[in-house]
Amino acid sequence: MSDAPATDRATAPATDRATDRAAGQATGQAAALARLRARVRGEVLVPGDDGFDAGCAGFQTAYRHRPAVLVRAAAAEDVVAAVAHAAEGGLPVAVQATGHGLSVPADGGVLIDTAALAAVTVDAAARTARIGAGARFAAVVDAGARYGLAPLNGSAPDVGAVGYLLGGGLGLLARQFGYAADHVRTVHLVTADATERRVTAESDPELFWALRGAGANFGVVTAMEIDLLPVTRIYGGELVFDLGDTPDLLAEYLRWTGALPEELTSSVSLVGYPDLPVLPERLRGRHLGHVRIAYTGDARTGEELVAPLRALGPRLTDTVAEMPYTECGAIYNDPPQPHAYVGDNVFLRELDAEQAAVVTELAAPGASVPCVVDVRHLGGALGRAPEVPNAVGHRDARYLLRVLTPVGLAEPDEIRAAHRALLGAADAVLGRCQNLVYGRYADGEAERPADDFWEPADHRRLAGLKARLDPANLFRLNRNIAPAQSK
């Protein structure tokens, strides 16, 4: 007879079974990882491997992915293998090319790095480009320029083109040509069943509609074909005002936008610099307004259109002039180095002079939290449905109001409270913007209502498609559309 107490004899078999199960799971996971490595031409890394931390890092440094497995894809077949591995293990999938649009950091699961899939091929006769999932817009701009063509890129050339297009894409020439997603022709996609698909308006109209505006929810894109436009030069640049001399700049800018041709797309940014020793002395305590211009018409007409702005007062900087399209990145001069930021944005039907004064004051150097406030003029082609409809909504907005604060100038909770107060100053809210990288998801807050990003009818349609293509919600580390529940 055993001398062990009865309670020990009763619990020992259960403990042994739990240990056996854990050992079996570990063995199964190791075997699955070995199979994945055997199928992938690129790298398969796990925490502790050389290159893992660098591979998880992106442009947004306030948050980062912490996956259980990182797959650095060298070919579309690697993406297929990674999705199959995730589906087999019931693991969520995140995708990263440049890390500009990090929305929900992966904590576990599989991160697929598509940065190496960066090929760009131009078909000059068709005025199209095939772009790999890792291609940056700088490469697309340069490739198109050889044939007198240009893509509908945004302000920062280093942004990954595919992620920008999936979200909608509000670019430098948006009022003339619409959202960049309106000009996507073909999407090469790996869906949750680890199947490669070539999706067009003819092959799968419903999925093609969804991918252009909500595409991160439906699979991993490996390549796209997009339209290029016959644009070789623009009249563009930046006017910088000291708001101490021109306090009504925002109100005057809003008045100016009332009668502009669609060929002119613009924005104004208000930047309040705190009086801190770390800043250059010429910026300390100053409140500056940056007006950015991109006009595809001739320079003489451009001069006439911009003249009312120049008449507002002295400019600290005035770079608005004729330029080749290849230099369009100089209009905004977005910082190319990775950094940490928190931001939010809101569509507006209107923004009047009274609201403009409140917004200007909230973004002043004395504000509790330093903010960059950006107002983008919409309308024109942005307000019209494209020839082939897509999931980009809220097209009746006239302006996009965006706020951004670098992390480090205040605590994240203080930043979020300040942003809410600033956005609350504008009461003509349509909804939240789904197509820019500075969405609320980037600051790690809880999920916002879906119709902040999509109109209710569109969201119901997207949720139904999600239930059909990804019922397990494998692709949920994004601005997520949960699968519709069966009734």
C-alpha positions in Angstrom: 0.0 0.0 0.0 1.3 3.5 -0.9 2.2 5.8 2.0 1.1 8.9 -0.1 -1.9 10.8 1.2 -5.2 10.1 -0.5 -5.4 13.6 -1.8 -2.0 13.3 -3.5 -2.9 10.0 -5.1 -6.1 11.6 -6.5 -4.4 14.7 -7.9 -1.2 13.1 -9.3 -2.9 11.6 -12.4 -4.5 14.9 -13.2 -1.2 16.7 -12.9 0.5 14.2 -15.0 -2.2 14.5 -17.7 -1.8 18.3 -17.7 1.9 18.0 -18.0 1.5 15.5 -20.9 -0.9 17.8 -22.7 1.5 20.8 -22.3 4.3 18.6 -23.6 2.2 17.4 -26.5 1.2 21.0 -27.4 4.8 22.1 -27.4 5.8 19.2 -29.6 2.9 20.0 -32.0 3.9 23.6 -32.2 7.5 22.8 -32.8 6.5 20.4 -35.6 4.2 23.0 -37.2 7.0 25.6 -37.0 9.3 23.2 -38.7 6.8 22.6 -41.5 6.4 26.3 -41.9 10.2 26.8 -42.2 10.4 24.1 -44.8 7.9 25.8 -47.0 9.1 29.4 -46.7 11.9 30.8 -48.9 12.3 33.9 -46.7 12.9 33.9 -42.9 10.8 32.4 -40.2 11.7 33.9 -36.8 10.5 33.6 -33.2 11.3 35.7 -30.2 15.0 35.5 -29.3 16.1 34.9 -32.9 18.6 37.3 -34.5 16.6 39.8 -36.6 13.3 39.2 -34.8 13.1 42.5 -33.0 14.3 44.5 -36.1 11.8 42.7 -38.2 8.9 43.6 -35.9 9.8 47.3 -35.8 8.1 49.8 -38.1 7.8 53.6 -38.7 5.4 54.0 -35.8 7.6 53.4 -32.7 5.0 54.1 -30.0 3.6 50.6 -30.5 5.1 47.5 -32.0 4.1 44.0 -32.9 5.0 41.2 -30.5 4.1 38.1 -32.5 4.8 34.5 -31.7 6.1 34.0 -35.3 7.5 36.5 -37.8 7.5 35.5 -41.5 9.6 37.7 -43.6 8.1 36.8 -47.0 10.4 36.5 -50.0 7.6 35.5 -52.4 3.8 35.3 -52.6 4.1 31.6 -51.8 5.6 32.5 -48.4 2.4 34.4 -47.6 0.3 31.4 -48.5 2.4 29.2 -46.2 2.2 31.8 -43.4 -1.6 32.1 -43.7 -2.0 28.3 -43.8 0.1 28.0 -40.6 -2.0 30.6 -38.9 -5.2 29.0 -39.9 -4.1 25.5 -38.8 -3.2 26.9 -35.3 -6.1 29.3 -35.0 -3.7 32.2 -34.8 -4.5 35.8 -35.7 -2.6 37.4 -38.6 -1.0 40.9 -38.8 0.7 42.3 -41.9 3.4 45.0 -42.0 5.4 46.5 -44.9 6.7 49.8 -43.6 4.8 50.1 -40.3 3.3 53.5 -41.0 -0.2 52.4 -40.4 0.1 50.2 -37.3 -3.3 50.1 -35.9 -3.6 47.1 -33.5 -0.3 45.6 -32.4 0.0 41.8 -32.7 0.4 40.2 -29.3 1.1 36.7 -30.3 -0.1 35.2 -33.6 1.7 35.5 -36.9 3.2 38.7 -38.3 3.8 38.6 -42.1 6.4 41.1 -43.2 5.9 42.0 -46.9 8.7 44.6 -47.2 10.7 42.4 -49.6 7.8 42.2 -52.1 8.7 45.6 -53.4 8.9 45.2 -57.2 7.3 47.9 -59.4 6.5 47.3 -63.1 5.0 50.0 -65.4 2.8 49.3 -68.4 3.1 52.6 -70.2 0.6 51.8 -72.9 -2.1 50.8 -70.4 -1.1 53.6 -67.9 -0.9 51.1 -65.1 1.7 49.9 -62.6 1.9 46.5 -60.9 3.2 47.1 -57.4 4.3 44.5 -54.8 3.0 44.6 -51.3 6.2 46.1 -49.9 6.6 48.9 -52.5 6.9 52.4 -51.3 5.4 55.3 -53.2 8.8 56.9 -53.9 9.6 53.9 -56.1 6.2 54.1 -57.9 6.6 57.8 -58.5 10.1 57.3 -60.0 9.0 54.3 -62.1 6.0 56.2 -63.5 8.0 59.4 -64.2 10.1 57.5 -66.8 6.9 57.4 -68.9 5.4 60.7 -68.0 3.0 59.1 -65.6 2.3 59.5 -61.8 0.5 57.5 -59.1 -2.1 59.0 -56.7 0.3 59.1 -53.8 0.1 60.9 -50.5 2.3 63.5 -48.9 5.0 61.1 -47.7 7.0 59.1 -50.4 8.2 56.6 -47.9 4.7 55.3 -47.1 3.9 51.8 -48.3 1.6 52.0 -51.3 -0.5 48.9 -50.7 -1.6 49.7 -47.2 -2.4 53.2 -48.2 -4.5 52.0 -51.1 -6.4 49.4 -49.0 -7.6 52.2 -46.6 -8.7 54.6 -49.4 -5.8 56.9 -49.9 -6.2 60.7 -49.6 -3.5 62.1 -51.9 -1.9 65.2 -53.2 -4.2 65.4 -56.2 -7.3 64.0 -54.6 -9.8 66.7 -55.4 -9.1 66.2 -59.1 -8.8 62.4 -59.3 -10.5 61.1 -56.1 -9.3 58.5 -53.6 -6.4 56.4 -54.7 -8.5 53.3 -54.0 -10.8 54.5 -56.9 -8.0 53.7 -59.2 -7.1 50.2 -58.2 -7.6 47.7 -61.1 -6.6 44.3 -59.7 -5.7 42.9 -56.2 -3.6 39.8 -55.7 -4.7 38.4 -52.4 -4.2 35.4 -50.1 -7.5 34.7 -48.2 -8.1 32.9 -44.9 -8.2 29.5 -46.6 -4.6 30.1 -47.8 -5.8 30.5 -51.4 -4.2 32.9 -53.8 -6.8 35.0 -55.7 -6.6 37.6 -58.5 -9.5 39.9 -57.7 -11.1 42.3 -60.2 -14.4 44.0 -60.7 -15.3 41.1 -63.1 -14.0 38.1 -61.2 -15.5 38.9 -57.8 -17.4 42.3 -57.7 -18.3 42.0 -54.0 -14.7 41.3 -52.8 -13.3 43.9 -55.1 -15.7 46.5 -53.7 -14.6 45.6 -50.1 -10.9 45.5 -50.7 -10.8 49.1 -51.8 -11.5 50.8 -48.5 -11.5 47.9 -46.0 -9.1 45.4 -47.5 -6.9 44.5 -44.5 -9.9 42.5 -43.2 -10.1 40.0 -46.0 -6.6 38.7 -46.6 -3.0 39.5 -47.2 -2.3 41.5 -50.4 0.8 40.4 -52.3 0.5 42.8 -55.3 -1.9 45.3 -57.0 -2.4 46.8 -60.4 -3.2 50.5 -60.2 -3.9 53.4 -62.6 -1.2 55.9 -63.4 -2.1 59.5 -64.5 -0.5 61.6 -67.2 1.0 64.1 -64.7 4.6 65.2 -65.0 4.7 68.5 -63.2 2.7 70.6 -60.7 2.5 74.0 -59.3 3.0 73.3 -55.6 4.8 74.0 -52.4 4.3 75.5 -48.9 3.5 78.9 -47.5 4.5 79.3 -43.8 2.9 82.1 -41.7 3.5 83.2 -38.1 0.1 83.2 -36.6 1.1 86.0 -34.3 1.0 88.1 -37.5 -1.8 86.3 -39.2 -4.1 85.0 -36.4 -7.1 84.4 -38.7 -5.2 82.2 -41.1 -7.4 79.1 -40.7 -10.6 81.1 -41.2 -9.1 82.9 -44.2 -8.0 79.5 -45.6 -11.5 78.1 -45.2 -13.0 81.1 -47.0 -10.4 80.7 -49.8 -11.3 77.1 -50.4 -14.9 78.1 -51.3 -14.2 78.8 -54.9 -11.2 76.6 -56.0 -11.1 74.4 -59.1 -10.8 70.7 -58.6 -7.3 70.8 -60.0 -6.1 72.4 -56.8 -5.8 70.2 -53.6 -4.6 71.8 -50.4 -4.4 71.7 -46.6 -3.3 73.9 -43.7 -1.4 72.7 -40.6 -1.2 74.7 -37.4 1.8 73.9 -35.2 2.3 75.3 -31.8 5.9 75.0 -30.6 6.3 74.9 -26.9 9.0 77.1 -25.3 11.4 74.3 -24.6 15.2 74.4 -24.8 15.3 71.2 -27.0 13.7 73.2 -29.9 15.6 75.7 -32.1 15.4 79.2 -30.8 13.7 80.4 -33.9 10.7 78.0 -33.2 10.4 78.3 -29.4 7.0 79.5 -28.3 5.9 80.3 -31.9 2.6 79.3 -33.5 3.0 78.6 -37.2 0.6 77.9 -40.1 1.7 75.8 -43.0 -0.5 76.0 -46.2 0.3 73.2 -48.7 -0.6 73.5 -52.4 -0.7 71.0 -55.3 -2.2 72.3 -58.5 -2.0 70.5 -61.9 -2.9 73.6 -64.0 -0.4 76.0 -65.5 1.9 78.1 -63.2 0.4 81.5 -64.3 -3.1 80.4 -63.2 -1.6 78.9 -60.1 -0.1 82.2 -59.2 -3.5 83.9 -59.5 -5.2 81.2 -57.3 -2.6 81.5 -54.6 -2.4 85.3 -54.6 -5.2 85.8 -52.0 -3.2 83.6 -49.5 0.0 85.6 -50.2 -1.9 88.8 -49.5 -2.7 87.7 -46.0 0.6 88.7 -44.6 4.4 88.1 -44.5 5.5 84.5 -45.0 8.4 82.9 -43.2 8.7 80.5 -46.1 7.2 80.5 -49.6 8.2 77.5 -51.8 5.2 77.4 -54.0 6.4 77.2 -57.6 6.5 75.0 -60.7 8.1 71.6 -59.9 8.5 68.2 -61.5 6.1 65.7 -60.0 9.1 63.6 -58.8 9.8 66.4 -56.2 6.2 66.3 -54.8 7.5 65.0 -51.4 9.0 68.4 -50.8 5.5 70.0 -50.4 4.9 68.5 -47.0 8.5 67.5 -46.0 7.1 64.7 -43.8 9.8 63.4 -41.5 11.4 60.2 -43.0 12.8 58.8 -39.7 10.6 56.5 -37.5 9.0 58.1 -34.5 6.2 57.8 -32.0 2.9 59.6 -32.3 -0.7 59.6 -31.2 -3.4 61.0 -33.4 -7.0 61.1 -34.4 -9.2 62.6 -37.2 -12.7 63.4 -38.1 -14.7 64.2 -41.3 -16.6 67.5 -41.2 -19.5 68.8 -43.4 -18.5 72.3 -42.5 -16.0 74.2 -40.4 -16.9 77.8 -39.8 -14.9 80.9 -38.7 -16.0 80.5 -35.0 -14.9 76.9 -34.9 -11.7 77.8 -36.7 -10.9 80.3 -33.9 -11.5 77.6 -31.3 -9.4 75.1 -33.1 -6.6 77.6 -33.6 -6.5 78.5 -29.9 -6.5 74.8 -28.8 -3.5 74.2 -30.9 -1.6 77.3 -29.7 1.9 77.0 -28.0 0.3 77.4 -24.5 -2.0 74.4 -24.9 -1.8 71.7 -22.2 -0.7 69.2 -24.8 1.2 70.3 -28.0 -0.8 69.4 -31.1 -0.3 69.6 -34.9 -3.7 70.4 -36.3 -4.2 69.6 -40.0 -7.3 70.6 -42.1 -7.5 69.1 -45.5 -9.9 70.4 -48.2 -12.0 67.7 -49.7 -14.8 67.8 -52.3 -14.3 67.6 -56.0 -13.8 64.1 -57.2 -13.6 62.9 -53.6 -17.3 63.7 -53.3 -18.3 61.5 -56.3 -18.7 57.7 -56.4 -16.1 56.1 -58.6 -17.0 54.3 -61.9 -16.5 51.0 -60.1 -17.9 51.5 -56.5 -15.9 50.7 -53.4 -16.1 50.8 -49.6 -14.7 54.3 -49.1 -17.6 56.3 -47.6 -18.4 59.7 -46.1 -17.9 61.3 -49.5 -20.1 64.3 -48.7 -17.5 65.7 -46.3 -15.9 69.1 -47.1 -13.0 68.9 -44.7 -10.9 66.4 -42.8 -9.7 67.6 -39.4 -6.7 65.7 -38.1 -4.7 66.1 -34.9 -1.3 64.6 -34.1 1.0 64.8 -31.1 4.5 63.2 -30.8 4.8 60.9 -27.9 7.3 62.2 -25.4 5.8 65.7 -25.1 3.1 64.5 -22.8 1.6 61.4 -21.3 -0.6 59.4 -23.7 -3.7 59.8 -21.5 -3.2 63.6 -21.5 -2.7 63.6 -25.3 -6.0 61.6 -25.8 -8.0 64.0 -23.6 -6.6 67.0 -25.4 -7.4 65.5 -28.8 -11.0 64.7 -27.7 -11.4 68.3 -26.6 -10.0 69.7 -29.8 -12.2 67.5 -32.1 -15.2 68.3 -29.9 -14.8 71.9 -30.9 -16.1 71.1 -34.3 -19.7 69.9 -34.0 -20.6 69.1 -37.7 -19.2 65.6 -37.4 -19.8 63.1 -40.2 -17.7 60.2 -38.9 -14.2 59.1 -38.4 -11.7 58.8 -41.3 -10.7 55.3 -42.3 -8.1 56.1 -44.9 -5.3 57.8 -43.1 -2.5 56.4 -40.9 -3.3 58.4 -37.8 -6.5 56.8 -36.7 -7.4 56.3 -33.1 -6.4 52.7 -33.3 -2.8 53.9 -33.4 -2.9 55.1 -29.8 -3.9 51.8 -28.3 -7.4 52.8 -27.2 -10.4 50.4 -27.2 -12.1 49.7 -30.5 -14.3 52.5 -31.8 -17.8 51.9 -33.3 -17.6 50.5 -36.8 -19.5 53.3 -38.4 -16.8 55.7 -37.3 -15.0 54.2 -40.3 -17.8 52.8 -42.6 -21.4 53.9 -43.1 -23.9 51.5 -41.5 -25.2 49.9 -44.6 -21.6 49.4 -45.9 -20.6 47.9 -42.6 -23.4 45.4 -42.7 -22.4 44.4 -46.2 -18.7 44.1 -45.2 -19.6 42.0 -42.1 -21.6 39.6 -44.3 -18.7 39.2 -46.7 -16.3 38.7 -43.7 -18.6 35.9 -42.4 -18.2 34.1 -45.8 -14.5 34.6 -46.4 -13.0 34.7 -42.8 -15.6 33.4 -40.3 -12.9 32.8 -37.7 -11.8 36.4 -38.1 -8.2 35.4 -38.7 -7.5 38.9 -40.0 -8.5 40.9 -37.0 -5.4 42.8 -36.0 -6.6 45.9 -37.9 -9.5 48.2 -38.0 -11.6 45.1 -37.6 -14.8 44.1 -39.2 -16.2 41.2 -37.2 -18.0 38.5 -39.1 -21.8 38.9 -39.2 -23.5 36.5 -36.8 -25.9 34.0 -38.5 -29.5 34.5 -37.5 
